[in-house]
Amino acid sequence: MKLMLDVDIKSPSKKITYSDNIFLIGSCFTDHIGRRLHELKFNVLQNPNGILFDPVSVSKSLNSYINSKQYEHSDLFYLNELWQSWNHHSVFSGMVAGEVLKRINECQIKAHDHLQTSDWLIITLGSSFSYRLVENNRPVANCHRAPGQWFTKHLLATEETVICLEESMQYLKSFNPALKIIFTISPVRHIRDGVVENNRSKARLIEAVHCLVDKYDHIHYFPAYELVIDVLRDYRFYDIDLVHPNYAATEFVFNKFEQSFISEEARVIMEEIKRINNGYKHKPFQPETESHKLFLLNTLHAVKRLQERLPMLDFSKEINYFSTGSYL
């Protein structure tokens, strides 16, 4: 008896390896994928502007990285005792404008350099709703809890999203011709927009992305949204807010991503790293026992062997822990 629907996931002919650089941008689901890849020692850079939800904000940010945009004091505004940027998440906000600009511009430089040498760009779109300032119709990436009357809320038409994204895709192709792109749609539902409105929003994103996937060979689609909504289909796979996928759901989706987009050789290495990570996270009750010391020694040898095989990966914190029994 089948208890789950099957989803046909089209794998690219060339898959992700440990020698690849990976750039991730988009909604909070990007953080889930990026965090897992980072834990597994892939070379990743994620969300240099912080979490972004709509296609306009994603495209605008990508273009700014390509152009090495450096922000100035005039790009900030002061609200709720903090200097903030309409193009950045609130994690960049601060009480001193110079420090805010320093963090933003350092991320801009890092993003430019990483994107220029990236092999893969993973874009997770969350919503077709774009918020714009009433005074000048300027799109904003984050409202920073400003008064609602400051903004208009616009549901992007499918054509608007296609034009916006395609312009960035062509710009990226000129900037980094070897770059391969994976689009995903976040399974996190934006219920504050309304259930019907959320479904309209997601449908437009899906259609827009598939317009690009069908047109360009270097653009791929990973069905994170469909895996949660159509395969899992059960509230036990959601957090208490009934909106965000829980750990079991995100692990299920990441496993599907592994199988479809990561090379077989890299997946073998991932299993070794998972075992090392489990040992690193293990908190012994009796750290002075001979059995624990032997465990540390054996795992240290395993880490060093892996480090020799893969010198481009950084195992310094693990080597320190298994050598001394203390975290960096």
N, C-alpha and C positions, 0 to 999 in steps of 0.2 A: 504493500500500500504506500503510495506517495503522499507525503505529508507537507511537501513544499513545492512550489513552482520552480521550474528551471529558468534561469535567465541566460540568454546567449551573450557571452562576453567576447568581443572580438579582440584578440591579442595582436599587438604589432609584430612585425617580422623581426625587428631588433628590439630586445628588451633591456630593462635597466640592469646595470652591473655596478660593482663596487668602484670601478674606475670613473663612473659618471658623476657629474655635478647636477644637483637637483634644486630647482627654485620653486617655491610654493607660494601661492597668493590667493586670498579670498576669504570665505566665511570661516566661522569657528570650526567647521568640519575639516578645514585645511589644517588646523592645529592638531587635530587627532592624527591625521595621516603623517604630518610632519614630525610630530613628537615620536611616533613609533619608528619612523625611518631614522631619526636622530639617535634614538636609543640603540638602534641596530648598526650604528656607526656609518651610515651613509653620509656623504658630504651634502648637507642641505642648508638652504637659507629660506626662512619662511616669514611672510608678512612683514616686510620692512616698514610698512605704514601702520601695522597693527591689523586687526580683523576688518575686512571689507565685505560688504554684502552684495552690492548691485554692480552690474556690468560697467556703468559709467565710471564709478570709483576705481574699479579694477583697471580699466583701460587707461584712465588718467594717470594712475600710479605707475603702470608699466611704462608709459611714454615718458614720465618724469625720470625714471631710472635710465632709460636709453639716453636721454638728453643730459644726464648728470645735473639735474636741476638742484640748485642750492637755494634754500629758503632764506628769506630776509625778515626783519622785524615787522615789515608791513604785511607779511603773510600770516601773522598771528593776530589773535583778538583776545581781549581780557574779559573773563566771565567767571563768576563764582570764586573770585580771588585767585584765579589761575590763568596763565597764558596758554592758549589752545590753538590748534590748527584745524580748519574745516576739512583738511585732506587726511587727517590722522586720527587714530583711535585715542581714547582718553589716557592710555598708558603713557603717552608722550607729554601730557599736560604737566605744568609745574608752576611754581610761584616766581621763578626767575626766568625771564624771557631768554636771556643769553644761554642758559643751560638747556632750555627746551630746544632752541635752534641748534645747539651743538649736538644733541642727541639725534635730532631729525637729520641733520646734514651728514653726520657720520654714517647713519643708516643709508642715506642716499648714495654715498660713495661706495659703501659695501655692496649695495644692491646692484649698482652699475657694473662693478667688477665681476660679481658672481654671475649676473645674467649674461654677460658677454662670453663667459666660458661655460655656461650651463649646457648640458646635453638634453635635459628635460625641464619643461615648465608645466607644473600642475596647477590648474585654475579651478577653484571651487566657487560656483556662483550660488548665492543664497536667496536673492529676491529680485524681482523686476521693478520693485518700487524704488524710485529715486526721490530724494528730498532736496528741495531747492530753496535758496534764500529768496524771500519775497522781494527784497530791495533791488536785486540785480539778476534774479533767475539763475544764480550760480549753483551747480550741483554740489552737495556736501556729502562727505563719506561718513560723518558722524555728527549727530546733533548736539552732543555734549550737554544734554538736559537743558538746553536753551528753551525759552518760552515757545510753545507750539505755534503761536501766531507769527513767528519769524519765518516759517517755512510753508511751502506748498508741497503736496505729496503727488507725485506723478507716476502712473503705471506705464512703464515703457512698452511701446508697441513692439512686436517681434521684429519688425523691420528696423526700428531704431537700435535695438540690441545687436542685430546682425551688422549693421553699418558701423556701429561703435567698436565692436570686437574685431571685425575684419580689418578695419583701419590699423588697429594695434598689431594684429597678426602679420600684416604686410610690413609694418615698421620693424617688427621683431625679426622677420625673415631677412631684411636688409642688414640689421644690426648683428645678428648671429645666424648665419645661413644653416648651421648644423642643428639648430634647436628643434626638438620634437615636443609637441604640446599634447597634454592630456586634460580634457575638460571633465569635470564632475558637477553634478547638481547636489547641493546639500540636502540631506533628508530631514534636516531640522525644519519643522513647520513654523511659519511666522503667524501664529494664531492671533496675535494682537491686530493683525490686518483683517482678520475674519477668516473662517474656514474656506468659504467660497472664493474670497479674494486671494488667499494663499494658493489655492489650486490654480487659479487663473495665472498668478504670478509664476509658479513653477512651470506650468505648461508653456508659457512664452519663452522661458529660459531653455527648456528642453528643445523646442522647435528651432530656436535661434542657433543653439550649439550644433544641432544636427545639420543645419544648413552649411555650416563651416566644415564639419566632419565629412560630409558628402562631397565637398568641393576641393578639399586639400588633403593630399596623401600624408602629410606630416602631422595632421591633427587627429587625435583619437578621443574616444569617449569611454569613460568608466562608469557603469550604472550604479553608483552608490545610492542614489535616490530610489531606484527600482528595487535594489536588494533589500532595503529596509521597508519600504512601503508595500511592495508586492510579494516578497519572499518571506520576510519575518512576520509582518502583518499581525502583530500581537502586542498589546500594551505591556506585557511583561518584559519587552525589549526596550522600554522607555524609562527614563528617569521619572522621579516623582511629579515633575511638571507635565508629564504626558506629552512632551514636545521633543526633548533631546534624547537621542538614542543612548542607552546605557552602555556599560563596559562590554557586556556580552554581544551587543549589536555591533559596536565599533570594531571589536575583535573579529567578528564574523565577516564584516565588510573588508577589513584589512587583509584577512586571509584570502579572500577572493581576489583582492588587488595583487597580492603576492603571486598567486597562481597564474594570473593573466598578464602581469606587466613586469615581473622581475625574473631574470634569467635563472635557469636551473642551477647553474654554478653558484650564483649569488645566494640562492635559497639554502644551499648546503652550508655556506658560511654563516648565514643568518641563524641557523639552528645551533651552531657552535657558539655564537655570540649570545644567543638566548640563554644557554646553559651558564655562560660566564656571568651574565647579568643577574641570573637567579642566585648565583653564589655571592655576588657583590651585594645584593640586597638582603641576603640572609643575616639575621641578627641572632648570634649564638647566645644561649643561656649561660653556658660555661666556657668562655673563650680560652681558659687556661688549660683545658684538657688536651691530652696528646692527640686524640682523634680530630679535634678541631684544627690543631696545628698541622696535622698531616693533610687535612682537607685544604688548608690555605696553601701548603707547599705544592700539592698536586695541581691545584687550580692555577697557581702561579706559573708552573711549567707549561700548562696548556695555553695560558695567555701569551707567554713569551714565544711559544712556537707559532701561534697565530700572528703575532706581531711581526715575526721574521718573514712569514709568508706574505703578509699584507702591510708593508712598511708605510703605506699612505694613510692607514687608519691610526687613530690615537687611542692607545690603551694605557696612558700614563696613570690615570686615577685608579684603574683596576690593578695595575702592577704595584702601585704604592700600597693599596689596601692589602693585597694578598702577600706582600712582602713584610708589612708591619702590623697588619690587623687593625689599622686606623684609616679613616677617611681623610681625603685631602680637604 
